[in-house]
Amino acid sequence: MIDLRTLREDPDAVRASQRARGEDETLVDALLSADERRRSAVSTADALRAEQKQLGKQVGRAKGDERAALLAKGKELAAEVKSAEAEQAEAEKAMAELHRSVPNLVHPAAPVGGEDDYAVLKHVGEPPTFDFTPQDHLDLGLGLGAIDTERGAKVSGARFYFLTGVGAQLQLALLNMAAAQAVANGFTLMITPALVRPEIMAGTGFLGAHASEVYRLRDDDLYLVGTSEVPLAGYHADEILDLSAGPRRYAGWSSCFRREAGSYGKDTRGIIRVHQFDKVEMFSYCRPEDAEAEHQRLLAWEEEMLAKIEVPYRVIDTATGDLGTSAARKFDCEAWLPSQQTYRELTSTSNCTTFQARRLNVRYRDENGKPQAAATLNGTLATTRWIAAILENHQQADGSVRVPEALRPFLGGQEVLTPLAR
């Protein structure tokens, strides 16, 4: 949730953020009205309860007709208190619903616009040139005995797959390399639940505009996570953290599930856009004033991983209209895919400021010992999709694939992946 102090002190900033996102800015005025109604209702109920308490003291000292009159007044006052408390409860509920419907305030430096209005911050590496016609990752994977989408569809439906043989080994090698890097940089490695309760999914902001992307198990009232960001954000819900020594960092290894609603016909070939994949995700809790520096650190760790797989990539600053509900700013690293002659997202890192922590009640103590909302950030360190970039960029004329040097120790020392004999 956004900070209500910002809403009250600078509503124009919230309106500007809504416009930048392409969202309804009239929500700001509705939220201001709901906030005023709630505060008025609380004030009225508090005043009536105080009056009721004072009257109770008077009744204890009164006798005879005076006592009877005070008791009668007390009965009337009790009805007023009940009515005021009902109004307070209704006002607080309406306020909470509106408050949760407003997305995070966008960072002032984020480019304004839609999906195609991102800003390219830098390019790293040059796209490879081949003296043969390059194959796409699925044809390469089939030749290596690494990917089986046909049987994936037979067993589970469209956008499912099997990683087989060296494909399964390659994914484990990638994720283990990511886990090793995370641990070396002070992250606590976590294997997280794939199912979470509704309040945790809602707390991270995934049940608003993106609810259609989430798988729900209605009989159990649980949700399958699309990223370990969700359980990691909920890990410290309703807690006060000690952040005096700096950010608290976790790396979550999990399977992830996404419905890919609205993506019919997009990336149907291979393992670019699928319903299930595995990922190692970085997650940080920090003081709000440290969030921007932490965001740059997460991006640097993502780039360190991309350097290890030796693929050309670019870093983009995502436009405001393409940000998730919780993100104030997001950087994507996109790797070059020779088969598509374009860059495709491999990682993203988001600064969610205090938005998620307010919803999940994650706090820290400031220098005066007063609890304050923490900031949360997340960033992808490796995921199944990386296999596509590795296969395509390191392919050789005979259908074999060179293994990036940094990945070899995690793949039993293999230097080249060779096609299966036909």
N, C-alpha and C positions, 0 to 999 in steps of 0.2 A: 504494500500500500504506500501511497505517497505520504509525505509528511504534511499533516494538517496545518502546521505553522506556515509552510510555504503557501498553501491554499489561501489562508487568511491574510497573509502579509503581501503576497504577490500573485493574485489570481491570474493576472495577465500572462505570467510565465507558464502557468498550467495551460491556459488557453492556447498559447503559442506552441507548446509541446503537442497538444491535441491536434492542432492544424498541421504540424510537421509530420505527424504520424498518419494523417488522413482520417483522424477520428473525430467524433462529434464533440465540438467544443461547448455545446449547450450543457453537457454533463457537468461542466465546471460550475455554472450558475445553480444547477440542481443540487450539486453537492454542497455549495455554500448555503443554500436555503435549508438543506437537511441538517447541516452542522448547526445553524442558528436555531432551528427547531429543537434539536437535541439538547443544546446547551440551555435553552429556555425551559425545556421540560425538566431537566435535571435541577435547575435553579428553583423552579416552582415546587417540585417534589421535596427538595431539601428544606425549603422554607416551611412547608406544611409539616414535615416530620419534626422539625425543630419546635414548631408551635405545639404539636401534639405532645412532645416530650415535656415542654414547659407546663402545658395544661395538666399533665399527669401529676406533676409536683404540686400544683395548686389543689387538685382533687384530694391528694393525700393530707392536706392541711385543713380542708374545708369541712363544714358540718351542716346538717339540716338542709334548708332550702338552697343555700349556696352550693352545697355539694351536688344536690339534684340537678341544679341548673348547669353546673360544670360537666356533670356526666352526660347530660343531654347534648351540650355543645361538643363534648368529646365524641359522641356517636356521630354527629354531623361531620366533625373533622376527620374521623376515621374513614368515612365514605369519600371525602375529598382526597385524602391521602391515597386511598385505593385507586381512585380515578386518575390521580396525578402519576402514580406509579405505572399504571397501565399505559398512559400517554408516553411516559418516559421509555418504557420497554418498546413500544411501537416506534417511537422516534429513533431509538438506538438501532433497532433492526433495519429501518429504512436507511439510516445513515450508513450502517455497515455494508449493506448491499450496494449502495451507490459508491462508497469508498472503494470497494473491491473491483468495481467496474472500470475505474480509471487506471490506465496503464502507467508505467513508470515515466518520469520526466526524462525526455531525451537529453543527451549531452549537447551543450551548445556548439561543440565542434563537429558533431556528426553531420554528414551531408544530408540536405533535405531532399526528399523525393521518394520514388518507388523502387522496385526491385532492380531496375537498370540504372539507377542514379548513384551508384556507389562511387567512391573515389579510390583510385589505385594509388597506394602508398609507395610501393616499390616492386621491382621484379628481381628475382634471384635465379641465376642460371639461364642457359640458353636451351630452347627446345631442341631435341636431338634431330639429326638428319640421318636418313637411312638410304643405302644404295640398293634397297629392295622395297617391295610394297609391304608396309607394316601391317600386322594383324591387330585386331582389337583384343581386349583382355579375355573375352569369352572364348574366342578361337584358340588363343594361346593356352588358356586354362584347360580347355578340352584336350588339346594336344599333350599337355603335361599330366593329364589325369588329375587335375587340381580342382575343377569346378564341374558340378553336374546340376544344371538347371532343369533339365528334362524330368529327371526323377524327383527333383524338389517340387516341381509343379504336380507330378503324379501323386505325391504323398500329401502335400499341404496346399497346393493351389498356386496361382500366379504370384510372382515376386518372392518365392521361396527357392532354396537351393541347398545342395550338399557341398561342403568343402571336403574333398577327398584326397587321400595320400598326401602329396607334397603341399596341396592347398591348405589342408588342416595344419600341417607343420608350419607353413608360412605364416598363418594367422597367429598361432601360438608364439612363434618367434617374434613377430611384431609386437604383440602385447607384452611379452616378457621383456623385450628391449625397452618398451615404454615404462613398464613397472620398475625396471632397474634404474632408469634415469630418474623417475620420480623419487624413489627411495634415496638415491644418491644426493638429491636436492632437498632432502628433509621432509618429504611428504610421508604421511602414514598410509600405507597400502591397505585398502579395504576391499573385500568381496561383499557386495551389497545385495539386499533383497531385490527381487524383480517385481514384487507386488507391494503396493503401498495403500494406505488408507486414504479415503477421500480428502480429509483435511490436509494431508501432506501434499497430495497432488494439487489441490487448490492453492495451498500456501506458496507453491513455487510458481504459480501463475499459468499453469497448463490447462486449466479447465475454463478459461474464458474463450477468446477467439479461436484457440487451437484445440478445443475439446474434441472436435471431430477426428483429430489425429490419434487420440488415445484409446487403447483397448480397455474395455471395462468388463469385469466379471460381476454381473448384476446379482447373482445368487449369493455371492460372498461380500458384495459391496467393497471390492478392491479394484485397483487399477494396475495394469502392466506398465512399467516405466519405459519411456522412450530414451532415457539417459540416466546414468547413476547420479547426475546432478540432483534428481528428485529425492532419493533416499538420503543422500549426503546433506542436502539442505534441511531435511527433517531430523537428522541425527541429533542435533542440539536444540530442537524445538523446546520452548519453555525453559531454557537454561540461561544462566549468566556465565559467560566465558571469561577466562583470564587472558587478555590479549596484551598484557603489559610487556611481554617478550617479543611481540610481533605477531604477524598473521598465523593462524592455525590452518594447516594445509593437509588435505586428504587426496588420495588418488583412488578412485573407485573402478574396479574391474567388474563388468556386468554384461549380461545379455540385454539387448534393447529391442523394444517392439514399437513399431509405428504403423498405423493403418494406411498412411499415404493417401488419405482422402483428398479428392480433388486433383490427383496427379495421374488420372487415367490417360494412358497412351504415352506418358513421359518415361524415358529411360527403362523401357521394358526389357531390354537386352542386357544380360549379365547381372552384375552385383552392385551397380551404382545406386539404385533406389529400390530398396527391398523392405520387407516387413519385419525381418529379424536380423540382427547383426551383433557383434561383440565390440566392446570399446573400453579403453582406459581413459577416464575423465578426471581432470584436476578440479579441485574445489577448494576455495579459500574463504575463511572468515577473517575479517580485519576491521580496524577502525575506519570510519568513513573517510577521514583525511588521508588515509594510506591507500585508498582503493585505486586511484589512477596509476600510482607507481606499481601496485600489485598487478594491475591489468597489463602493463608493459612487460612485467616479469613473466606472466603466463604466456604472452605472445612470444617472448624470447625462447621459452622452453619448447613451445610448439615448433618454432623455426629450427631449434637444435635437433629435434626429431626428424624434421624434413631433410635437414642436411645429411643425416645418417642414412636415409634411403636414396639420396643422390638423385632427386628429381627436380626439374625446374618448377618454380612456383612464383606466384605473386601474392601480395598482401593487400586486401581491400578494406576500406572503412565502410561498413554497411550503411545504406541510406536509412533515414528515420522511418520511412513507410514500410521497411522490410525488417524492422526489429521485432523481436518477440515482446510479449506483454511486460516481462520483467526487466528487460535489458535497457539500460540507458545508452550504451554504446557497445558495438560488436565489431571485432576484426575477424575476417576470414582469411585463411591461407588456402589458395587454390592451386592445385598442381596441373601441369600440362598433360593432356591426354592426346597422344599422337593420332589415334583413330578418329577423334572428334575435332582435331585441330583447334582446340580451345582449352581454357582453364576450367577446372571443376573443383568444387569445395572438398577439401580433405579435413580441415580443422576450422573451428571457430572458438573465439573466447569472448565472453560477455561480462561487462561490469553491471551488476544488478543493483548497485548502491545499497540502500537500506530497504529496498522494496520487499524482497522476500523475507528478510529478517523481521520486519514489522508484522507481516502476516503470520509468521511462525513463532513470534515472540522470542527471538534469539538476541540476547543483549550482552553487553560488557560494561564494566565500571569505568567511568571517566576519571580524570585526575582528582576529582572531588568525591569519588566513591559513589557517584550517582549512576544508576543503570541507564544505558543509552542503546539504541538500536545499532546492531553491527551492520557491516557491509558484507555482501557475498559476491563472489566471482566464480566463473567456471571456464574451463577450456579443454578441448579434446587433445589427447596426447597420441592416440593411435586408434584405428578402427578398421573393420573389415574392408571398407571401400579402398583403403590404401593398397590392397593387393592389386587392384586394377591399374593404379599408377605405376607400381613397381614392375608388373609384367610388361606393360606397354612401353615404358621408357627404357627398359633394360633388355628388350628382346633382341635376338640375333637372327640372321637370315635362315637358319635351319629350324627355327621354332623354339630354340633353347632360350633361356633367360639368365643373364648374369646376376648373381646375388650381390647386392651392395656390401661393401667390405664390413661395415659396422654391424650388419645383420648376420654375417656368417657364423660368429660364435654361438648365436642363438638358434642356428639351423644345422647344428652338428658339423660345422666347418665346411659345408657345401659351398662351392664357388659358382657352380652353374647348375641350373635346373634343366634337365634334358627331357625331350619328348619321349613318350612311351613308344615302344616298338609296335608297329602295326602289322 
